[in-house]
């Protein structure tokens, strides 16, 4: 049977308990990113994003929710350049350095941790957060945001793991055809 994960014992606050689940997902993501080679990190398979592209995308989205909703500050032009934001929320397709991805993931997570460590359970459940610069009137609760971040990161982590298997499979098949035993 594979690894089994459970959340740590329930914290005295819901926000910290849910943050613990988000941290476990991030640990799996970091494990994947540190285990892939630089070549696999940027290996393009058909029209799919690269593993590195998914990693940076996760940092971008977490940064976006922190700045546009949780703090309400908005994202500065310097931050847009630092996180390689484009005009759209799309997964980056440029060649990426593993240390850049890990750094941006760490920066985004520090904001998330700081925010959720400061919440009471009442604040955690209250739908009072608008999106900075959006006039739709939609309000979000911090609990909705952390559930969304957990789901989003888990979803893309699964895609990244499947992509890694696909990349490995492609390389094995290719190496097989270059075998000297096939030429005899």
N, C-alpha and C positions, 0 to 999 in steps of 0.2 A: 504494500500500500504506500502511496506517496506521502509527502510531508503533509501534516495536518496543522493548520493554523487556527488559533482562537485568539480573540482579543484578550488583552491583559485583564485582570480583575477590574470590575467596574470602578471607575474613578468616582470621586465624590461629586464630580460635575460631568454632565453629559457631553459638553464640548470637548473635554479632555479624553473621554472615552472614544468618541468618534475620531478625534485626532489620532489616537492610537491605531485605529484601523487604517487610516490614511498613511500613517508612518510605515505600517507593515507592507502595504502595497508599494510604497516608495523603496523600501529595502529590496524587494524583489526586482524592481526596475533597475536599481543601482547594481545589483548582482548581475543582471543581464548585460547592462552597458559595460561594466568592467570586464566581463568575460569574453565579449566579442572583439575580434581583431579590428584594427582601423579599416582594413579592406572590407570586412563584412558590415561595419558600421555604415559605410557609404555605398554599399553594393546595391545597384539599381536592378530590380526585378520588374520587368514590363513597365507598367504605368504606376506601380505602387510606390508610396513614399519609402525612403530608406529607414533603417532602424534609427539612425542618427536624426533624421527628419522628424520622426515620431517623438524622440526624446526632447528635442528643442521645442516642438509643438506643445508638449506637456508643460514645460517650463513657461512658455508664453501664455498659455491659457490660465495657469495658476497665477501668474503675475497679473494678467488682465483682471481676473476676479478680485484679487487683492486691491488693485488700484482703482478699478472702475466701480466696484460695488462695496467691498468691505471698508475701505478707507474713504472712498468717494473723492479721491484726489485727482484722478485722471492719470494718464500716462504722458510723460514728457517726451519731447523729441529725442533727448539723450537716451531715455529708456527704450524708446522704439528702436533706435540704432543698436543699443547694447543687446537687446533681445532679438534683433533681426526681424522685427514686425514689418509686414507689408500692409498695404491698404485693406486687404481681406484677411479673414481668419482662415488661412490655409496652411497646410503642412509644408514646411520649407523643403526645397529640393536641391539646395546647394551642398557642396562638399563641406562636411563639418568635422571639427576636431573634438575628440572625446572630452578633453579637459574643459572646453567651452560649454558643452552640454551639461556636464556634471556641475560646473560652476553655476550656470543659470538655474538648474534645478535646485541647487542649494540656496541660492538667493531668494527664489520664489518661496521655498518651504520655510525659510526663516520668517518671512512676513506672515505666512499662514500660522505658524506656531505662535508668534507674538500676539496676533489677533485673537486666536481661540483660547490662549492662556488667560486672557483678560476678561472673558465673558462669564456672566452668571447663567444659570439654567434658563431664567426668564428671558434674558437678552438673547440667548442661543435660539430660542423658539420664536421670537417676535419677528413678524414680517414688517420690517421698517426700512429696508435698504433699497434705495433706487439705484439704477445704473447711471453713473456720472455721465451727463450730457444727453441722456435719453428722456424724451418727453412723453413716453408711453404711459407713465403712471404705474408701471409694474413695480411691485415691491417684493423683495426676497428676504428670507430669514437666513441667519448664519447657518442654521441646521440644513436648510435646503442647499446652500452653497457647498458645505462640506460633503453632503451626500452626492452632489453633482461632481465635485472634484474626485471623489472616490470612484464613482461609476466611470467617469471619463478616463481616469488613469488606468483602471483595471481593464477597460475595454481596449485601449490602445496597447497596453502591456500584452494582452492576449494576441493582438495582431502582430506585435513585434516578435513574440515567441514563435508564432507560426511562420513569420517571414524568415527568422533565423533557421528554422528547420528546412524551409524551402531553399534558402541559399546554400545550406550544407548539402542538401540533396542534389542541387544543380551542380555543385562543384564535384561531388562524388561521381556523378554520371559523366561529367566532362573528363575527369581524370581517368575514368575507366576506358574511355575511347582512346586515350593517349598511351595506354598500356602496351609495352613491347610484346606481350603475349598474344595480342590480337593480330600482329603483323606476320605471325608464322603460320 
